[in-house]
């Protein structure tokens, strides 16, 4: 009975000691076995692992790709137009031993603080480089800039045991105090462009009007010339007919011309004339042979 009483606590202690020496490494993490702060083992494969109870401890680190949002900073490109920029990065712990040696007990929080400083430093360096303007940053060329930021940050982050997978710029805006001035400059540029377009339009309209006026003048000139030609030909034909009629019957021609004279003299309200009764104008009102007697 005494043996059973003694063995039971020993068995419990043995079971507890055995269980405390076992730990499980998840497939999403890596683990370090520390003894008095010194690294004794690295567990990167998932499964069961062992440690010395009480003396050794296990520190776990996430093996997945993590994200980090940087603080908003101001950068000054080569054209001296300041921009407000922030970014986010994707990273993972590539070397847990180096990571532990670099950040110590600070863990992931200390690592992210140092990585954020590295990213901000590289953002300022790349975006502030020569021949990098604000237009370049705001255009599709920013993809190349983000690649440069990622590569340079990756080289520096290796000392922390980190691998920078990707870096993306989220916000690239003008500072609030510069927005109004920028909008005013953009408005002035658009107004200048509009004035140039209006001036070019007026110039084109004047050319069109001048061409139209010249075309009208030329058309009228040709029409008047053709009309004068037709009129001259008609007058010549008329005179030829008159001459032919006069030659065929001089008396009838004289009679016809007198009728025309009467018609022209007595048009409208002008129906009164003062002249002597023996005027030749009234020869054909006197008798039917007046014209023959005159001859």
C-alpha positions as CSV (number, residue, x, y, z in Angstrom):
1,X,0.0,0.0,0.0
2,X,2.9,2.3,0.8
3,X,4.5,1.5,-2.5
4,X,1.3,2.4,-4.3
5,X,1.1,5.7,-2.4
6,X,4.7,6.6,-3.3
7,X,4.5,5.5,-6.9
8,X,1.4,7.5,-7.7
9,X,3.0,11.0,-7.2
10,X,6.1,9.8,-8.9
11,X,4.0,8.7,-11.9
12,X,2.1,11.9,-12.0
13,X,5.4,13.9,-11.9
14,X,6.8,11.8,-14.6
15,X,3.7,12.2,-16.9
16,X,3.7,16.0,-16.3
17,X,7.4,16.2,-17.0
18,X,7.0,14.2,-20.2
19,X,4.1,16.2,-21.4
20,X,5.9,19.5,-20.6
21,X,8.8,18.4,-22.7
22,X,6.6,17.9,-25.8
23,X,5.5,20.8,-28.0
24,X,3.8,21.0,-31.4
25,X,5.1,23.1,-34.3
26,X,2.2,24.3,-36.5
27,X,2.7,24.4,-40.3
28,X,2.1,28.1,-40.2
29,X,5.0,28.9,-37.8
30,X,8.6,28.3,-36.9
31,X,9.9,27.7,-33.4
32,X,13.1,28.3,-31.5
33,X,14.1,26.3,-28.4
34,X,15.9,28.7,-26.0
35,X,17.9,27.8,-23.0
36,X,18.8,30.8,-20.7
37,X,18.2,33.0,-23.7
38,X,20.5,31.1,-26.0
39,X,19.2,29.3,-29.1
40,X,19.5,25.6,-28.7
41,X,17.3,24.3,-31.6
42,X,15.4,25.5,-34.6
43,X,12.1,23.8,-35.5
44,X,10.9,24.8,-39.0
45,X,9.1,21.5,-39.9
46,X,5.6,21.0,-38.6
47,X,5.1,18.2,-36.1
48,X,6.0,17.1,-32.6
49,X,9.3,18.3,-31.0
50,X,11.0,17.9,-27.6
51,X,12.6,20.3,-25.1
52,X,14.0,20.1,-21.6
53,X,11.3,21.0,-19.2
54,X,11.7,24.1,-17.1
55,X,15.2,24.8,-18.4
56,X,14.2,25.4,-22.0
57,X,11.5,27.4,-23.5
58,X,9.9,27.6,-27.0
59,X,9.4,30.9,-28.9
60,X,7.2,30.8,-31.9
61,X,7.2,33.0,-35.0
62,X,4.6,33.3,-37.8
63,X,5.9,31.8,-41.0
64,X,3.2,33.3,-43.2
65,X,3.4,36.4,-45.3
66,X,2.6,39.4,-43.1
67,X,1.6,43.0,-44.0
68,X,2.8,46.3,-42.7
69,X,1.3,49.8,-43.3
70,X,3.8,52.6,-43.2
71,X,3.3,56.0,-41.7
72,X,2.4,58.9,-44.0
73,X,5.4,60.9,-45.0
74,X,6.2,63.8,-47.3
75,X,8.6,63.4,-50.2
76,X,10.0,66.0,-52.5
77,X,10.6,64.8,-56.1
78,X,13.0,66.6,-58.5
79,X,10.4,69.1,-59.6
80,X,10.0,70.4,-56.0
81,X,6.3,69.5,-55.8
82,X,5.9,67.9,-52.4
83,X,3.7,64.8,-52.2
84,X,2.2,63.0,-49.2
85,X,2.9,59.3,-49.5
86,X,2.2,56.2,-47.6
87,X,2.7,52.5,-48.5
88,X,2.1,49.0,-47.4
89,X,4.5,46.1,-47.6
90,X,4.3,42.3,-47.6
91,X,7.0,40.5,-45.8
92,X,7.9,37.2,-44.1
93,X,10.4,35.9,-41.6
94,X,12.9,34.1,-43.7
95,X,15.6,33.4,-41.1
96,X,14.3,32.9,-37.5
97,X,17.8,32.7,-36.0
98,X,18.9,36.0,-37.5
99,X,15.5,37.5,-36.7
100,X,15.9,36.5,-33.0
101,X,19.4,37.9,-32.9
102,X,18.4,41.1,-34.5
103,X,15.2,42.0,-32.5
104,X,15.8,40.0,-29.3
105,X,12.8,39.8,-27.0
106,X,11.1,42.8,-28.9
107,X,9.7,40.3,-31.3
108,X,7.5,41.2,-34.2
109,X,6.7,44.7,-32.9
110,X,10.3,45.7,-32.8
111,X,11.0,44.2,-36.2
112,X,8.1,46.1,-37.8
113,X,9.3,49.4,-36.3
114,X,12.7,48.8,-37.9
115,X,11.2,47.6,-41.1
116,X,9.0,50.7,-41.3
117,X,12.0,52.9,-40.9
118,X,13.8,51.1,-43.7
119,X,10.7,51.4,-46.0
120,X,10.3,55.1,-45.3
121,X,14.0,55.7,-45.9
122,X,13.9,53.9,-49.2
123,X,10.7,55.7,-50.3
124,X,12.3,59.0,-49.7
125,X,15.5,58.0,-51.5
126,X,13.8,56.5,-54.6
127,X,11.0,59.2,-55.0
128,X,13.5,62.0,-54.3
129,X,16.1,60.7,-56.9
130,X,17.1,62.8,-59.9
131,X,14.7,62.7,-62.9
132,X,11.9,61.4,-60.7
133,X,9.1,64.0,-60.9
134,X,5.7,64.2,-59.3
135,X,4.2,63.4,-62.7
136,X,6.3,60.2,-62.8
137,X,5.1,59.2,-59.4
138,X,1.5,59.8,-60.3
139,X,1.7,58.0,-63.6
140,X,2.0,54.3,-64.6
141,X,5.8,54.6,-64.2
142,X,5.3,54.3,-60.4
143,X,5.3,50.5,-60.9
144,X,9.0,50.7,-61.6
145,X,9.5,53.0,-58.6
146,X,7.8,50.5,-56.3
147,X,10.0,47.7,-57.6
148,X,13.1,49.7,-56.8
149,X,11.8,50.5,-53.3
150,X,11.1,46.8,-52.7
151,X,14.5,45.6,-54.0
152,X,16.4,48.2,-51.9
153,X,14.3,47.5,-48.8
154,X,14.8,43.8,-49.2
155,X,18.6,44.2,-49.2
156,X,18.5,46.1,-45.9
157,X,15.8,43.9,-44.3
158,X,18.0,40.8,-44.7
159,X,19.9,41.9,-41.7
160,X,16.7,41.5,-39.7
161,X,16.1,38.0,-41.0
162,X,13.1,39.4,-43.1
163,X,12.3,39.0,-46.8
164,X,10.3,41.9,-48.3
165,X,8.0,40.3,-50.8
166,X,6.2,43.4,-52.2
167,X,5.8,47.1,-51.6
168,X,2.9,49.2,-52.9
169,X,2.3,52.9,-52.7
170,X,-1.2,53.6,-51.4
171,X,-1.5,57.3,-51.2
172,X,0.3,59.9,-53.4
173,X,-1.4,63.2,-52.8
174,X,-0.5,66.8,-52.6
175,X,-0.2,68.4,-49.1
176,X,-3.4,70.2,-48.1
177,X,-1.6,73.6,-48.1
178,X,-0.5,73.0,-51.7
179,X,-3.8,71.8,-53.1
180,X,-5.3,75.3,-53.7
181,X,-2.2,76.6,-55.3
182,X,-2.0,73.5,-57.5
183,X,-5.7,73.8,-58.5
184,X,-5.2,77.5,-59.3
185,X,-2.2,76.6,-61.5
186,X,-4.2,73.8,-63.2
187,X,-7.1,76.2,-63.7
188,X,-4.8,78.8,-65.2
189,X,-3.2,76.2,-67.5
190,X,-6.6,75.1,-68.7
191,X,-7.8,78.6,-69.2
192,X,-4.7,79.4,-71.2
193,X,-5.2,76.2,-73.3
194,X,-8.9,77.3,-73.8
195,X,-7.8,80.8,-74.9
196,X,-5.3,79.2,-77.3
197,X,-8.0,77.0,-78.7
198,X,-10.4,79.9,-79.1
199,X,-7.7,82.0,-80.8
200,X,-7.0,79.1,-83.2
201,X,-10.7,78.7,-83.8
202,X,-11.2,82.4,-84.5
203,X,-8.2,82.3,-86.9
204,X,-9.6,79.3,-88.7
205,X,-13.0,81.0,-88.8
206,X,-11.5,84.1,-90.3
207,X,-9.7,82.0,-93.0
208,X,-12.9,80.3,-93.8
209,X,-14.8,83.6,-94.0
210,X,-12.1,85.2,-96.1
211,X,-12.2,82.1,-98.5
212,X,-16.0,82.3,-98.6
213,X,-16.0,86.0,-99.3
214,X,-13.4,85.6,-102.0
215,X,-15.4,82.7,-103.5
216,X,-18.6,84.9,-103.4
217,X,-16.7,87.8,-105.1
218,X,-15.3,85.5,-107.7
219,X,-18.7,83.8,-108.3
220,X,-20.5,87.2,-108.6
221,X,-17.8,88.5,-110.9
222,X,-18.1,85.5,-113.1
223,X,-21.9,85.8,-113.0
224,X,-21.8,89.5,-113.8
225,X,-19.4,88.9,-116.6
226,X,-21.6,86.1,-118.0
227,X,-24.7,88.3,-117.5
228,X,-23.0,91.2,-119.4
229,X,-22.0,88.9,-122.2
230,X,-25.6,87.5,-122.4
231,X,-27.0,91.0,-122.1
232,X,-24.7,92.3,-124.8
233,X,-25.6,89.4,-127.1
234,X,-29.3,90.0,-126.4
235,X,-28.9,93.7,-127.1
236,X,-27.0,92.9,-130.3
237,X,-29.7,90.4,-131.3
238,X,-32.4,93.0,-130.5
239,X,-30.6,95.7,-132.5
240,X,-30.2,93.3,-135.3
241,X,-34.0,92.6,-135.2
242,X,-34.7,96.3,-135.1
243,X,-32.4,97.0,-138.0
244,X,-34.0,94.1,-139.9
245,X,-37.5,95.4,-139.1
246,X,-36.5,99.0,-140.0
247,X,-35.2,97.8,-143.3
248,X,-38.3,95.7,-144.0
249,X,-40.9,98.4,-143.2
250,X,-39.6,101.9,-142.2
251,X,-43.1,103.2,-141.6
252,X,-44.1,100.3,-139.3
253,X,-40.8,100.7,-137.4
254,X,-41.4,104.4,-136.9
255,X,-45.0,103.6,-135.7
256,X,-43.6,101.0,-133.2
257,X,-41.0,103.4,-131.8
258,X,-43.7,106.1,-131.4
259,X,-45.9,103.7,-129.4
260,X,-42.9,102.9,-127.2
261,X,-42.3,106.6,-126.7
262,X,-46.0,107.1,-125.7
263,X,-45.8,104.2,-123.3
264,X,-42.7,105.5,-121.6
265,X,-44.0,109.1,-121.4
266,X,-47.4,108.2,-120.0
267,X,-46.4,105.7,-117.3
268,X,-47.6,105.9,-113.7
269,X,-49.4,109.0,-112.5
270,X,-47.6,111.2,-115.1
271,X,-50.3,111.6,-117.7
272,X,-50.0,115.4,-118.4
273,X,-47.6,117.0,-120.9
274,X,-47.3,120.5,-122.2
275,X,-46.2,120.9,-125.8
276,X,-47.4,122.5,-129.0
277,X,-50.2,120.8,-131.0
278,X,-48.1,120.6,-134.1
279,X,-45.4,118.6,-132.3
280,X,-44.2,115.5,-134.2
281,X,-44.8,113.6,-131.0
282,X,-48.5,113.5,-131.8
283,X,-48.2,112.7,-135.5
284,X,-49.9,109.3,-135.1
285,X,-52.8,110.8,-133.1
286,X,-53.8,113.1,-136.0
287,X,-54.6,110.8,-138.9
288,X,-53.6,107.5,-140.2
289,X,-51.4,109.0,-142.9
290,X,-49.6,111.4,-140.7
291,X,-46.5,109.6,-140.8
292,X,-46.6,109.3,-144.6
293,X,-47.4,113.0,-145.0
294,X,-44.4,113.8,-142.7
295,X,-42.1,111.9,-144.9
